[in-house]
Amino acid sequence: MKVLLAEDNIVNQEVVKAMLGQRGIDVHVVENGKAAVQRVLSERFDLVFMDVQMPVMDGIEATLEIRRQESLGTFGRLSSEGPVPIIALTAHVLHQDRARCFEAGMNDFLGKPLDGDALTGVLRKWAPASGVSPLEANRGCPDAEGSFASSLVIWDREAFAERMLNNIAVMEKVRAIALDFLPEQIRNLKQAISGRNSEIARDFVHDIKGMAANLGALALKGIAEKIEQCIRSGLPVEVADLKQLDFDCKAFVDCLKGWEFA
């Protein structure tokens, strides 16, 4: 089974690749919607997982273009197979978000972070010959202490491990990427906020939220979500929220550094 993953965030790429790859699926990755259009129309894929929010061309635009080209007879697949199934990947799970995806021509919808059982259901629905099996999730992990301590757990590490199917090599790879990339994205976010560039800030905080969700960093995801809502509403981001973001990031990074995967 050959699948295309369109996702711009490197941490999220590794997480989804791990979840699909360990199910025996051949995963190909592109970083934006424009590249996804080019690959889908020139190669045969059984399924496409399309992140909704990406640079250059977002997932909605990419899907519209793929469906337009397919209507003109341009297929990467055999024309007898019909249009390629496209599955939306997004942290936005409101009814209107789903509606936008379906109106663009997407076939199904998965919220971030990906749930193993939901992923299995989608694979069985749109690629029934794949023979995937369900993934059971475990929960629970310690919280952090401190003046900015969140009511949410810092790291749901059991859920992260289950998402990675307890593959130590994959978890080590994702950890190394996250330790470099996550603090950098938070620095970029703070620079965008101080520069009053709300559009760039919104993209960075959305990226942070998605990474945190896939990594099981629940407290970090929560504060990133709050900051994103402020930016989308045109409200100023509170200094206390940025301090909370720093605290939750440091607490998560400390947990990540200290965990022995073996």
C-alpha angles and dihedrals in degrees: 000000000000119000133181118215116198106194129136100199113088095209092050089047091057093046095051092041089054093049092049099034094055088055088062095258122145103231125197119187133210126176103219143023096256091058089046091056091051094049096044093051094046103038137044115251127173092209141002125213106201124193108217099215113053137137126257092020124007126224095260093053092044093052092048090052093047091051091046092052092045090053087057091053100261108139134167085193127056108283089233089063092060128217117344113257110249120200119199118228115197144140089221107090103167120126092252091053091053090046092055091052094050093044089055090056103263115148103211144000136232123186124220129280092046115239115216095224093047090049091050090050092052093047092050092047098048101025105026093169092064093089095213120168129218122269119220119215128219124198140199139081140158127282128225131247129224145091091291096039112149126226086232123079115263094224131009090201096168090057090048091050092048090049087055090046087241091287104159095199092053093046091051090051094048091046092053092050093045094050090056101035105040099058089044092055091050090052089050091050093052091048091051091049093048089048090051092236098145097176094055091041090053091053093049095048091046088053091049091049092052093048092048092050093052092045093049093244093147100172091048090048090052097053092042089054091051092050091047091053090051092051093046090050092050092245124139116259110243119237088230090058092052089050089050089050091053092046095049092045093051092046091051093045090051090052091047093050093047100048117104106211096195 
